[in-house]
Amino acid sequence: MYHKELKPFPQDFLWSASTSAYQVEGAWDEDGRGPIAIDLKKDLPEGTSDYKVAADQYHRYKEDIALMAELGFRAHRFSIAWSRIIPDGDGEINPKGIEYYHNFIDELLAQNIEPIVTMFHFDTPIALDEKGGWASRTTTDAFVRYAEVLFKEYGSKVKYWLTINEQNMMILHGHKLGIITTTSDDPDKELYQINHNMFLAQAKTMAMLHQMHPEAKIGPAPNISYVYPASSKPEDVIAADNYNAVRNWLYLDLAVRGEYNTLAWAYLEEHGWAPTIEEGDLEILKSARPDFIAFNYYNTTTMADAPLGGGASERSEDADQQIAEGEEGYFKAVSNPHLQMTDFGWEIDPVGMRMTYRAIWDRYRLPLIVTENGLGAFDQLTDDGRVHDDYRIEYLRKHLEQTQEAITDGVEILGYSPWTAIDVVSTHQGVAKRYGFIYVNRDEFDLKDLARYRKDSFFWYQQLIQTNELPP
Ligand code: BG6
């Protein structure tokens, strides 16, 4: 297929950028916020900061939102910290936490920036972990109550809601990121029970929002990236298809169709990991429908056939959200020789993003919002008070070209919210791995003055939003 003319971005396209509470806010124990697992994690990867101060946005949100307005964001995706709203997860409501997000949302609205709220981004209150965490339905119920509080408080101000950030990555890589706690001696089985309980929480929440605020919209926010076969060898194609089911479609089939993906369910049964499904669960899952699909995209995965004895992955030791683990006997993760990598070893695949858009659209026919995409790099602040991040501009440009290709292909895309609006602390690679349009002046362990600086990408994105087209 050859397009001479690409379709333009829609006039009301939601140009945005993202953050998450524990990675940006800091103020970890202020104003009644309860602790989360990662606050107390002792074995953070060597040389990386904790999250106690992060970008200190809790104290500087007005300045940050003013910069976002100057850049021209039409929307901003951020997450609400459950443990600021209900410090122990299911007990007393914390008025200071409620107030903080009212102020934050009001500030965005005053600047004509549409809030896109993630309800849960990796930060389970630790008090719930101590009661069995997500493996227990106490947490499912607590989440639904938390959601009700959010909808009552902010439902008339917020039009776009996201339930759970990257549930699939919490299940596949949560241990590595220090964001999922399991206690049983069969952790994989427990993980898939956690998964099931999260699906129930999500379904109940989506149905509740529709009842409480019919005009508002809600969707899931998994990390979706298309899985390629390593070659046209039929066994490689089957391996890729199987991994697509386990990594991607399991999550979206449940969120959108309310049912377990057949291939993924067969995989779970074969391992003895199928969750316990209680009476009424399937009806709950079926009862909810999202209004859109939000997804995070960084790159694709490539899988080969994995005969026993052949290893699971070429890069098991590096495995994280974007470097697949593979599994001997099922799918072997291999590098894609056609792709370059970031400084942190993540493959870069803009065309794969077009493929991912098409695959999701073909399967579900729901409008899409990209809620993360971006380049983690070792940015340097220069003497002119700028960061010359032409590499980031290049990365974003290529992904947006492919987004325009996908729009031209007929995919309905509502918005683009790259990671991140402002530098945050990475999930496991510290402050040095920066993604923002706005630089935060701090190092791993030296907090300096935490001042904000505009990167070159700030001005590039500003121009793009003003003109609604990619700068020449
Ligand atoms: C996603 C998460 O997995 O990727 C974010 O939703 C995260 O929380 C982002 O920060 C980038 O990953 P990392 O590991 O570079 O911080």
Boltz pocket constraint, residues with backbone or C-beta under 6 A from the ligand:
constraints:
  - pocket:
      binder: B
      contacts: [[A, 20], [A, 23], [A, 165], [A, 166], [A, 169], [A, 223], [A, 296], [A, 321], [A, 372], [A, 376], [A, 419], [A, 425], [A, 426], [A, 427], [A, 428], [A, 429], [A, 433]]
      max_distance: 6.0
